[in-house]
Amino acid sequence: MAENKIKSSEITPENVYLNRRNFMKAGLIAGTTFATGLAYRFFNQPPPPEVETAKIETVKPAETPLPETDKPNSVKEITNYNNFYEFSTNKSSVAEYAKDFVTRPWTVEVGGLVQKPKTFDIEELLKIEQEERIYRFRCVEGWSMVIPWVGFPLKKLLDKVEPLGTAKYVAFETYYNKKQMPYASYAGIDFPYVEGLRLDEANHNLTILATGLYGKQMPNQNGAPIRLVVPWKYGFKSIKSVVKITLTDSEPPTTWNIAIPNEYGFYSNVNPNVSHPRWSQATEQRIGEYTRRKTLLFNGYADEVASLYEGMDLRKYF
């Protein structure tokens, strides 16, 4: 792996111009396409009181230290700058509105084209060996973080249900409850949120189901109690608060592709050479920094995942 790669060891615009969904649906504009590090500090609201989550007792540590250029963001940054439209379209408000989100009891239904469909309790999933995975996280809006997730490869869960030979894709569905998420109606998209991957993408070692961060169980605002993380794709592919996983033989619908298909493709791989119709993807704003940095192809994971797309036109299959 190249030296600048991080080894194993979300979607909304910046607050200065409110949210992209309402921009598309209602024409609300309050700033520029790109927010800067200075704008983040100026417009970010004071964080709500921290909600302590339980420590995950046994976690396999990250395999290698991070390069100096990719130090993890702080807990404060990671837990107070969130895209989770079920709760709010304002990144700095999500933590407050999600603080009473009920995540127990919780189950994840896994079925479709499998030999052994099963509904897993979250406590059972937490017994799978938990690993620390320190990944770059790149939002389609042009900002990024480095996050020390805790979780396990998605493949470990899929292997338990034994996919059939006809399975080619994996569909995901998030939890949705109007009583717990009363402001979701302002988001301008349909719920529950849905996403999907090709089966080979889902089985890749980098693809994980994350159950926590910084060694503790997942905070509500970050997708408690369990979420998908696919580090070479834009953040909105990493669906939060997963309740259903279905293996299929056809490409599943995905929320943003349904809402704005000319802007958000099924694959949504990080690609600095393919601009969003309304802004460039060549650079990104690392939260907590003042200057922009160049965006890496596949978010810096090209050595690991480029072979998945060999022969594909990355501009056509965006």
Secondary structure by P-SEA (a helix, b strand, c coil): cccccccccccccccccccaaaaaacccccccccccaaaaaaaccccccbbbbbbcccccccccccccccccccaaaaaccccccccccccccccccccccccccbbbbbbccccbbbbbcaaaaaacbbbbbbbbbbbccccccccbbbbccaaaaaaaacccccccbbbbbbbbbccccccccccccccccccccccccccccccccccccccccccccccccbbbbbcccccccccccccbbbbbccccccccccccccccccccccccccccccccccbbbcccccbbbbbccccccccccccccccccccccc
